[in-house]
Amino acid sequence: MADTIVDGNTRWKCMLCGKCCREIGRGLEGSRLELDRKSGRCAKLNIKNMCSEYQRRPVICQMYPFHPSREALALGEVDFSIGKLLIDPACPGFGQGGKVLDNKLLMEELKKVALLLEHRIDLINQGKVVDAFF
């Protein structure tokens, strides 16, 4: 299923299901995520489906299930504004809870993540880091 553009009707609520931490390792072989070799899930996911290092989790984890488009990222652009922010519709919280754009706390957190991601992209351009998401 293709990612969906967040609009005024998009709803999302974290369901604390841990699916993101079990799925995020797919296609990330060789990444700096600590993945369980057998299951492919993040090794930081505890038995309560919570991140054991929540405050220090990578950028990719901080923004999931939201993200900018790959095309924008390729240009070094991070835009989480209306019509630009994408959401993974496979997330069980998609369509649940309140409207994303009405959730001021969530939008503030996403703004912080966007700034962090922009900073990481700048560091890549300076040759100081190799991956914006970790």
N, C-alpha and C positions, 0 to 999 in steps of 0.2 A: 504494500500500500504506500502510495506516495505521501510525502509530508504535506501538511495542510497549512495554508497561510492563516495566521491568527487574525480574526476580525472582531467586530463588536459583539458577535454572538458566540464566540468560542468560549467553551467552559472547560475548566480543568481543576482537579483537586488531587493532591498526592494521596494515594490509597495505601501507602506503606506496604506495598506488596513485594518490593524488592526485585521486581521484574527488570528494572533498568540495570541493576547491578549484576543480574544474571545474563542480560542480553548485551551489555555494553562492550564486552570482550570480543564479540563476533567481528571478525575482520580486522581486529587490532593486534594480530600476532606481531610480536616484536615491539609492542608499545611498552611504556613504562608502568602500565597498570599491573598490579600483582594479581594474576589470574590463577585460579585453581586449575591445574593441568587436566584433571579428570572431567570437571564439569564446565570449565570455561568461564565460570562466574568470578566476580571480583572476590579476592581473598579477604577483603575488608568487610564484607557483608556478614553480619552476625546472625545468630539464630532467631532474632526478633525482626529480621529483614531491615535492619538499620545499619548505617555505615559506622564502623568502629572508630573511624578517624574523620568524622563529619566536618569538623572545623578546618581540616587540612586537605580536603578532597580536591582532586584535580579540577580544572576549569570545565572540562567536558562533563564531569559529574555535577558541577554546580549549576549548569544551565539545562541539563536534561529535564524534560523532553523538548525544551525550546532550543532553537539555534538559528543563526543567520543562514542564508542560502550559500551553497558551495560556490556559486558564481561570484557572489559578493566577497566571500572570504578570499577567493583567488585574486581578487583585486585589492585585497587588504582592507576591505570595508566591513565594518561591524555595525549593522543597523537593526535595532530591535524595535523600530517604530511600527505603527499600524501599517499593515500591508507588506511589511518586510520580514517580520518575525514569523518563524515557522514552528510548528509543533509536530511531534511524531504521533500520529493517530493510533499507533499500536500500543501506546501507553494506556494501561487500564483506567487512569484518571481522566483521559480525554473524554469530554462530554459530561463529566461529573462536576458537581460543585457550582460555584459562582462563575461569573464571567471574568475571564482573564484580565481584560482591560479595566474592570472595575475594582480589581484587587490591588490596592495601592501598595501594600507591603510586597507582594510578588513583583509588581512592576519596578519598585525601587531596587529589589534584589537583582532583577534582570538588568537594570541599568548599571549596577555595580559590576556585574559579570561582563557586560559589554565593554565597559571601560578597562577591566582587567584583560580581556581578550585583545582589545586594541593595543594595550601596552605590550602584551606578549608578542603581537605581530610586529611592533616596532623593534623589540629585542631580536626577533628573527632577522629582520632587515639589517640590524647592526651586527649580526653574526654572534650574538651572545647566548641565544638558545636555539634549539632545533625544532621544537614543537610548541605551538601556541596553546595546546589543550592540556598540558601536563606540568 
